[in-house]
Amino acid sequence: MLCAMAWEHGPRHLHYAHSHRMRALLTIGLFTVLFIACGPAKDPASAALRLGAWHAELDITSPDDTLPVRMPFLFDITADGAGALVMVVRNGSERITVPDLRIRAVSLHIRMPLYDSEFLCVRHGDSLLTGEWRNHLRGEDYALPFRAIAGDRARFEHQPAPAMDITGEWRTLIYSSCCDPAPALGLFTQQRDGLLTGTFATETGDHRFLEGVVRGDSMLLSVFNGFQANLFVGHWRNDSLVGTAFWGRHGRDRWEAVRDPGYRLRPADSLTFLKEGYDMVALELTDLEGRTVSPQDTAHKGRVVIVQVLGSWCPNCVDESQMLQEFVDKYGDDGLRVIGVAFERHPTAERAVAALERFRDHLGLRYPICYAGSTKKEVVAEKLPFLDRVMSFPTSITIGRDGKVRRIHTGFYGPGTGAHYTAFKQETAQFLQELLAEPLP
């Protein structure tokens, strides 16, 4: 899992009332006035949304802040073969297709395909949207003011000649008020014009596809994927980067980094263990079709089994699930099996199961997924008593043909980490081939 963590020409600040509903109303009113003042009036109900590129902003802030920081992201509006509108969110090389757009009078409702979040918008002609983004997994009152304007604009304004090049690997510490500093590995690729992509890898996963810019002695990176709405701001200080990470509405942390191409985090296979007295995974659950599933059942005896501990709310779990399905497609006939064990944030089992069904269907997963309960630590510990702890979602447990645990992998480095993901995928494939080549017991 990875659920984190005023400068010149930087994010603009506006003063809003503490009430998020009041913020949304003030935002809608302000942009309505601006739209009317800047062009001829149109009937919003009769105007179709403009196709092409859009530039959007979310006001990200912690609950006790009165000065929200604006986090930009980009998306496109296209039409499918039947003429229905489709939203495509862009983060670096990532593309998130959102087909669920519903227009009624002047309103627009956009439901993200994963993570149980949605946009509730008002249309102002064909080129302006205002409203809010709601993330129900973070609470029913979690809402961020939102605005979007049609047009091909950069995510961040940038200058053609940045003062520094931060391409490379950076040893990073992210400081939190609740716990010890968390080590991370900054991975950045900068183009000549200052455009910047990359991510921060941690011991529990990565922050996925970040996109932004290097401008003067500053860097800015952001990501929006339906669950995360994060902004990283950094400044060059001597030979270091120092900055702030904004985690949507639920806080901000200080971070610092130094260039270190040889730095590595602790090996992901060394962080989670079987408890003393256990040598196998004693687990029996029911999958989404109501069938009993266990690594010890007849269908799995003599197979190589990966038990994936996941959540439908977890972006890194999306990446891992797609990789595991690829492995099942490639090595299933040789004896590879995967069992998903999901812990959910929804308040009821019905909503949790519905979220898992959307997760499975959207990703095209064809291995069994079982709902194990909520993400509360005591529930996870009860359902997985053989593990010393679950440090991260996802965590994968690989079992050999003999029924013994061969590896427990904490977290996941997804495609946002570039070469690190490629190397990890190749190493995992080689590991599975070796296990599958072992004789049947």
N, C-alpha and C positions, 0 to 999 in steps of 0.2 A: 504494500500500500504506500501510496504517497499522498497523504492528505495533510498538508503542511501545518506548513509553516508560512520649500518653494525655491525652485531653482530656475535660472533664466531659461526661457523657452521650454520649460518642463511642463508636467501636468498642471492644468489650470485648476484653481480652487474657487468654489462658490459656497456661500454661506446658506445653509438650509436649516429649517426647524428640525428638532430632534425626531419628530414623527416621520417615519418613512412614507406614510400615506401623504402627509403634507408635502414632503419633498417631491413626490411624484406629481402631485397636483401643480406645485409651483413650476416644476420643469415643463410640464405640458403647457401651462399658460405662457411661460416665457417663450418657448419655441413656436407656439401658435402666433404670438405677436410678431416675432422675427420673420416668420414665413409670410404673413400677410403683408408686412412692411416691405419685404424684398421682392415681391413679384405679384402678378395678377392673381386675384382670388380664384379658387377652383372649388367645385363641389367634391368634397372628399369621398363621398359615397360612390361617385361615378368614375373616379380616377383609378386606373389600374396601377399597381406598383411598377416602377421602372425596372426593366431587366438590366442586368450587368452588375458592376461592382458597387458595394456600399461600404461606408465607413461608420463604425459604431463606437459608442462609449458607454461604460458602466461606471457609476459613482460607487467606488469601493471605500468602505470606511468601517471602523469598529463602532459598536453601538454608542460609545460615549463621546465620539468625535462630532464636531459641528462643521468641519471643513472637509468634505469628501475629496478624494483624489480620483481623477478621471482615468480609467484604464481603457485604452482603445483596443479594438479588434476589427477584423475584416470579414466580410462575407459577400457572396454573390447571390443574386436572385435569377433563377433560370426557369424555363418551362420544360416539362417533360413531353413525351410524345403525344399525350392526350391533352396538352395545353395547361395542365395543373402546375401551379407555382411550386418551386423547390428552392430551399435555402442551402447554400454550401458554405460552411464556416472554414476559414483558412487560417492555419497556424504553421508557418514555415512550409514544409512539404506535406503536412497533413491536410486532408480534406474530409470534413464531416458532412455527410448528406442528410438533410433534414426535410423529409417529404410532407410533414404534417403541418400545413399552413391553412388556416381557416379565416376567411374574410366574411364579416357580417357588418353591413352598413359602414361606419367609419372605424370599426374595430378590426384588429388582426390578432389572432391567437396562434402562436408558434410553439409546438411541443417538441422538445428535444427527444431524439430516439432512445437515449439512455439517460440514467441518473435522475429521472423523475423531476425534471425542471422545465420551465416554460416561460415564454414572453407574453405579456398582456400589453397590447399596444393600441394607440390611436393613430390613424392615418391622416396626414395633412397633405392632401394632394397625392401625387405619385412619387414624391422624392423625400419625404420626411416622416419618420416614425418617432413617437415618444411613448413612454410608459414605464414598465418595470420588468425585471427578470426575477422570477421566484424559483428558489431551490428548495423543494419540499423536504429533501433529505437532511437539510440543516435546520429544519423547523418550519412550522406553518407561517411564522411571521418573518421569515428570511426573504427580503425583497430588496433589490438594488435598482435605483433609477436608471433608465436606459434611454438612449436616443440614437438614431441612425439617419444618415443623409446619403442619398444616392450620389455616386461619383467615384472615379478612380483616384483615390487619395492614398498616400502612404500611411502606414499604421502610425508612425511618429514622424513629425516634421524633422528633416535632417539636413545637414550641410555636406557638401561634396568632398570636403577635405578634413576628415577627423584628425585630431591631434595624436591619436594612439591607435595601435593595432593590437587587439586582445585575443587574436586567434591562438588557440592552444588549450592546454589543460591547466587548471588552477586549483591548488589546494585551498579548500574553503571551510570556514566555520560559520554556522548559522546559530545565533544566540537567541534563546527563548527565555521568557520570564519564568517559565514553569519548570525548567529542567536544565541539565548540563548542555553546553554547546554541542550541536550536532555536526559531525564531520560531513563534508560533501566534496564532490569533484565537479568543478565547473568545466564545461566543454563548450567552446565557442568557435564559430567560424565567421570571420568578418570579410566582407567584400570591399573592393576599392572605394566604393561610394559611401561606405560606412554602414550599409545594411548588415544586420547581425542575426544569426540563428544559433541555436544551441540548447543546452539544458543544464540542470544541476542534478547529478546522480548522488544519491545518499545510500545509506546502508539498508533502507527500507524500500527503495525504488528510485524512480526519477521523476522530474517535474515535466516530463514529456516535451512537446514541441514548442519551444519559446521562440519568439520572433521580435525583432526590434531594430535598434540603431545605435551606433556610436556617434556622439555629437560633441565636438570639442573635447573636454576631458571627462565626459559623462557617457554612461551607457544606460539604455532602457530596453527591457524585454517584457513581453506580456504573453498570456495564453488564456483562451476561453474555449472550453470544450463541453459545456453543459453542466459540469460539476465544479471545475476549477475556474476561478476568475482572479488570476494572480498577476502581480506586477513586481518586477525587480528593477530597482534603480541603483546604479553604482557610480562612483566618482574615482578618478585616478588620484592617488596620494603616494608620491614618491614611486616606489616599485610595487604598490599594492592597489587593490580595489576595495573600497569600503562602500557600504550601501544599506538599503532597506528593502525588505521583502514584504509586500502587502498581500495578505491572504483574504481576498474578498472582503466581507464585512466582519470577519471574526478575528482581526488583529494584524499586527505587523511585527517583524523581527529585524534586528540588525544583523548584517553579515559582513565578512571580510575575506579577502582571497589574495593569495600570492601565486605567481606563475611557478609551476612545478610539474614538468612533463613526466617525472618518474613517480609521482604520488599515486597511491592506490588505497582504496578503502579496504577494510577487513574482508577476507573472502566470505562470500555469501553462503558457502557451505559449512561455515564454522560458527554460526550464530545461534542455531536452534538445534536441540538434541532430544533423543529419547530419554525419558526418565530411567533411573536405575531400576532394573528388574524387567524392563520391556525390551523385546528384540523384534517386535512386529507391530503392525497397526491393527489394534482391536477396535473395529468400527462397524456399525450396522445402522443404516439410515434408509429412508424412503425417498425415491427420486420423484420428479415432477409428474410422472405418470402413475405414481402409486406403487411402484415395484420396489421390493427390498433389495438393497445394494450393499455389498460388503467386499473388501479385498480378499476375505477368506472364503467367499462362496465358490461354488463349483465352476462357474463361468470364468473365474479369474485364477483358478489354480494352475500353476505352471506358466502363467503369463507375467510379463513385466507391466507393473501397474504404477501409474502416477496418481497420487491423491492430491488434488489441487484444493487448497484452502483459499477461498475467494469471497468477493462480495460484488453484487451487480453495481454498486455505487462507486467502485474503485477503478479509476482510469488505468492503472498499471495492470489490473486484472483483465481488462479488455485486451491489452497487448499480449499478455501471457496466454489467454484463452485462444486467441487467433493462432499463435505459434503452436500450441498443443494440438489444435485441430489439424494443422498442417502435418504434424508428426503422426497423428492417428491415421490420416489419409495415406501417408507414406509407409508406415510400419505396422499398420493394423493387421494385415495378413500375416505378418511375421510374429505376432503375439503381443503387440503393445495395446494397453488399455488405459483410459483416463477416467477418473471419478471426481466430479466436482463436489465439494462440500462447502456450502455457502452460508455465511452469516450476514444478516441484513439489518439495515437501520430503520426499516419501516415499523410502525407501532403494532401492526397486526400481522398474523401469519398470512391472511388472505392477500394483503397488499404486497407482502414480501414475495410470495409465490408468483403473483402477477408480474412483479418486477423481474424476477428470474426468468419467467417465460419470455418476456420482451427481450431480455439480455440474450437468451439462447437463440431466439428466432432472428434477432437483428444480426447477430454474428454468424449465424448458420452453424451452430455447434451441434454435433451429432453424438456426443458422449453424455452419459447420464449426469445430471446435476441434482443434488439433494439439498433441501432446505434444512439447516441444522439449528437455527435459532437466531437470536439477536447478537449484536456485536459486543454485548457486555462481557467484561473479562471473565466473570464467574460462569457465564453460559459457555463461552469458548473453552474454558478449562474443564468444565464438566463433560462436554462432548468430545474433547480431545485429551483425555487424561494421560495418555502416553507421552505427550510433549512437555518439555520443561516450561515452555511458554510459547505463545504466538506473538512474535515481535512485529510482524508485518503481514499485511494483505497485499499481494498473495504470498503464500508459502507453499512449496511443492515438496511432496514426500515420494521418493522413487523406491519401489519395492522390486527386488529381483525375482527370478523364476522360483527361487527357493522359499519365497515368502518373507525374506529378511529385508530390512530397510537398508538401502545402499547409500542414499544421499537425502539430506534435507536442505532445501535451498530457500533462503529468506529473501523476500522482495523480488524485484524483476527490473532489469535494464531493458527498456523497450527500444523501438526504432528511433526514438528521439535522441538516443545516445550515439547514433551513427555506427562507427567502427566497433565500439564496445558491444553493441547489440549483435552485429554480424559475427564477431568472434565468439560471443556466448552461445549463439544459435548453432554455430558449427561445432563447438565443443560439446554441447548437449546432444547433438545428433550423433557424434562419435561415441559418447558415453552410452547412449541407448543402443547403438549397434553392437557394442561390446556385451551389454547385458543380454540382448536378444540372441547373441551367438553362443551363450552358455547352454550346456545340455539341459534337457528337461530333468527335474529331480525324480 
